[in-house]
Amino acid sequence: MSGRLTDEHILITGGSRGIGAAIVEKCLLEGANVSFIDLEGEEGENLLTKLNQDSKLLFVRGNVCSAEDLKSWSDASRKKFGSITGLVNNAGRNSYADPVTMTEQQWEDVFDVDLKAAWLAAREALPDMIANKRGSIVNIASVHANMTYPSMFPYAAAKSGLVGLTRSMALEVGPHQIRVNALSPGYTETFLVKEFFERNDPALRQKVLDVHPMNRMAKPAEIANCVAFLLSTEASFVTGANWIADGGLTSRFAG
């Protein structure tokens, strides 16, 4: 523990499990006050109990696609911890669809969570950051922004959009000394990755491991370590970037 985030106030979407829960825990260890939102109420309460940090941690059950829920969450967070200095847009969902048979509603459901919610959350956090002339936003994208699988339409499109949103927002708020970066994890041992393997050939997991230069997937805590760096002043001149944390997976040709 280095205290890189001491006295910071960090908001985290989708913080109840997986990478999100690891980010919550890491930010606490680095000294931040943390508030997270998730639809998974029971899992959120379980994480609260596990971490036992009532004075530094707030959980609000809510829908990241709802502007009203996000406003209620940010208002409650300010009331407890003061001005918001950091935001991690971690909430996301997989998509398994066909470009011909997918409905408009299914498309909107994916883009609402994986892309629109990041803007809505930033819209809540940015006024504090602008007023204080400092802040950091980290958007959790994916290596699917660069490469993807058949049958995952349109997940890659949404994550590519999130990387584009990151660049655009970095330009908009840079004059206020606010940094905006994307972090693109590769395979990470989470519920979403487990779900992906369960939908496919059981042998696929070993095939995936075989093409990883490090012969393993990431642990959620390893992704959280990267997030903490990007939130901290140690990354004070890093903005508009898309950091890839994939264990070298995208560095190699197939075969």
C-alpha positions in Angstrom: 0.0 0.0 0.0 1.5 3.3 -1.1 -1.4 5.8 -0.3 -1.4 7.1 -3.9 -5.1 8.0 -3.6 -5.1 9.3 -0.1 -8.1 11.6 0.5 -9.3 11.2 -3.1 -13.0 10.5 -3.7 -13.5 7.9 -6.4 -16.7 6.8 -8.0 -16.8 3.3 -9.5 -19.6 1.8 -11.6 -20.3 -1.9 -11.6 -18.3 -2.3 -8.5 -19.9 -5.4 -6.9 -17.9 -8.2 -8.4 -15.0 -9.1 -10.7 -12.8 -6.3 -11.9 -15.1 -3.7 -10.4 -14.8 -5.2 -6.9 -11.0 -5.4 -7.3 -10.9 -1.7 -8.2 -13.0 -0.9 -5.1 -10.7 -2.8 -2.9 -7.5 -1.4 -4.5 -8.7 2.2 -4.2 -9.5 1.7 -0.6 -6.0 0.3 0.0 -4.5 3.3 -1.7 -6.3 5.6 0.8 -9.3 6.8 -1.2 -12.9 7.3 -0.2 -14.9 5.1 -2.5 -18.5 5.0 -3.7 -19.7 2.3 -6.1 -23.0 1.6 -7.8 -24.3 -1.7 -9.1 -27.6 -3.4 -10.0 -26.4 -6.5 -8.0 -27.6 -5.4 -4.6 -26.8 -8.5 -2.7 -23.3 -8.7 -4.0 -22.8 -5.1 -3.3 -23.9 -5.5 0.3 -21.6 -8.6 0.6 -18.6 -6.6 -0.6 -19.4 -3.9 1.9 -19.5 -6.5 4.7 -16.3 -8.1 3.5 -14.3 -4.8 3.3 -15.8 -3.4 6.5 -14.9 0.2 5.7 -18.1 2.0 6.6 -16.3 5.4 7.1 -14.6 5.2 3.7 -17.0 3.2 1.5 -20.5 3.8 0.1 -22.6 1.4 -1.9 -25.8 2.5 -3.8 -27.9 0.0 -5.7 -28.8 1.5 -9.0 -28.9 1.3 -12.8 -26.0 2.9 -14.6 -28.2 3.4 -17.6 -30.5 5.7 -15.6 -29.5 9.3 -15.4 -31.8 9.6 -12.3 -30.0 6.7 -10.5 -26.6 8.2 -11.3 -27.6 11.6 -10.0 -28.9 10.1 -6.8 -25.7 8.1 -6.4 -23.4 11.1 -7.0 -25.4 13.3 -4.7 -25.2 10.7 -1.9 -21.5 10.3 -2.5 -20.9 14.1 -2.3 -22.9 14.3 0.9 -20.6 11.6 2.5 -17.2 12.3 1.0 -17.3 15.8 -0.6 -16.2 16.7 -4.2 -15.6 13.9 -6.7 -12.0 13.6 -7.9 -12.0 10.3 -9.8 -14.4 8.1 -11.8 -14.0 4.6 -13.0 -16.5 3.5 -15.7 -16.3 -0.2 -15.2 -19.9 -1.4 -15.7 -20.3 -3.5 -18.8 -22.1 -6.4 -20.3 -21.3 -9.0 -23.0 -23.4 -9.3 -26.1 -24.1 -12.4 -28.2 -26.1 -11.5 -31.3 -26.4 -11.7 -35.0 -26.3 -8.5 -37.1 -29.4 -9.6 -39.1 -31.6 -10.9 -36.3 -30.5 -8.5 -33.5 -33.4 -6.2 -32.6 -33.0 -2.4 -32.1 -33.8 -2.8 -28.4 -31.1 -5.4 -28.0 -28.6 -3.1 -29.7 -29.7 -0.2 -27.4 -29.4 -2.4 -24.3 -25.7 -3.1 -25.2 -24.8 0.4 -26.0 -26.6 1.9 -23.0 -24.4 -0.1 -20.6 -21.2 -0.3 -22.5 -21.0 3.2 -23.9 -23.8 5.7 -22.9 -23.5 5.0 -19.2 -19.9 6.1 -19.3 -20.9 9.5 -20.6 -23.8 9.8 -18.1 -21.5 9.0 -15.2 -18.9 11.4 -16.4 -21.6 14.1 -16.7 -22.3 13.7 -13.0 -18.6 13.7 -11.9 -17.1 16.4 -14.2 -18.7 19.5 -12.6 -16.7 18.8 -9.4 -13.5 18.1 -11.3 -13.9 21.3 -13.4 -14.6 23.4 -10.4 -11.4 22.1 -8.7 -9.3 22.0 -11.8 -8.3 18.4 -11.3 -9.6 14.9 -11.7 -9.1 11.6 -13.5 -11.5 9.3 -15.4 -10.7 5.7 -16.3 -13.0 3.9 -18.8 -12.7 0.1 -18.7 -12.8 -0.8 -22.4 -11.5 -4.2 -23.8 -9.1 -5.7 -26.3 -12.3 -6.3 -28.2 -11.9 -2.7 -29.4 -9.0 -4.0 -31.5 -9.8 -7.6 -32.2 -12.9 -9.8 -31.5 -14.8 -13.0 -31.9 -17.6 -14.0 -34.2 -21.0 -14.1 -32.4 -20.1 -11.3 -30.0 -21.8 -8.6 -32.2 -21.9 -5.7 -31.3 -19.7 -5.8 -28.2 -16.6 -4.8 -30.1 -18.4 -1.8 -31.6 -19.5 -0.6 -28.2 -16.0 -1.0 -26.7 -14.4 0.8 -29.7 -16.9 3.6 -29.1 -15.7 3.8 -25.5 -12.1 4.2 -26.6 -13.2 7.0 -29.0 -15.3 8.6 -26.2 -12.1 8.6 -24.1 -10.1 10.4 -26.7 -12.8 13.0 -27.3 -13.5 13.6 -23.7 -9.8 14.0 -22.9 -9.6 16.8 -25.4 -12.7 18.5 -24.0 -11.6 18.5 -20.4 -7.9 18.7 -20.7 -7.7 22.5 -20.3 -9.3 21.9 -16.8 -6.4 19.6 -15.9 -8.7 16.6 -16.0 -7.3 13.4 -17.4 -9.4 10.7 -19.3 -7.9 7.4 -20.2 -9.2 3.9 -21.3 -7.9 0.6 -19.9 -8.4 -2.4 -22.2 -8.1 -5.7 -20.3 -7.6 -9.0 -22.1 -8.9 -12.2 -20.7 -9.4 -11.8 -17.0 -10.8 -14.4 -14.5 -14.2 -12.8 -14.1 -17.9 -13.8 -14.3 -18.2 -12.4 -17.9 -15.2 -14.4 -19.1 -16.5 -17.6 -17.4 -19.9 -16.9 -19.1 -18.1 -16.6 -22.4 -16.4 -20.0 -22.1 -19.6 -21.7 -20.9 -21.3 -20.5 -24.1 -18.6 -22.0 -26.3 -16.6 -25.2 -26.6 -15.3 -26.3 -23.2 -11.9 -26.8 -24.8 -11.7 -23.2 -25.8 -10.3 -22.1 -22.4 -7.2 -24.2 -22.9 -6.8 -23.0 -26.5 -6.9 -19.4 -25.2 -4.3 -20.1 -22.5 -2.0 -21.7 -25.1 -1.8 -18.5 -27.1 -1.1 -16.3 -24.1 2.6 -15.4 -23.9 2.4 -15.6 -20.1 0.3 -18.8 -20.3 -2.4 -17.5 -18.0 -5.2 -14.9 -17.8 -5.2 -11.8 -15.6 -6.4 -11.7 -12.1 -8.9 -8.9 -11.4 -6.4 -7.3 -8.9 -3.8 -7.0 -11.7 -6.3 -4.9 -13.7 -7.1 -2.9 -10.6 -3.4 -2.0 -10.1 -3.4 -0.4 -13.5 -6.5 1.6 -12.7 -5.0 2.9 -9.5 -2.0 4.2 -11.4 -4.1 6.0 -14.0 -6.2 7.6 -11.3 -3.2 8.8 -9.3 -0.9 11.8 -9.8 1.8 9.3 -10.9 0.0 9.4 -14.2 -0.2 13.2 -14.2 0.8 13.6 -17.9 -1.2 10.6 -19.2 -4.5 11.4 -21.0 -6.4 10.4 -24.1 -4.6 7.0 -24.0 -5.8 3.4 -24.3 -3.7 1.2 -22.0 -3.8 -2.5 -23.0 -3.4 -5.0 -20.2 -3.6 -8.4 -21.9 -0.5 -10.3 -20.9 0.9 -9.8 -24.4 -2.0 -11.5 -26.2 -2.4 -8.9 -28.9 1.3 -8.8 -29.6 1.3 -12.0 -31.6 0.0 -13.4 -34.8 -2.5 -16.2 -34.7 -1.2 -19.7 -35.2 
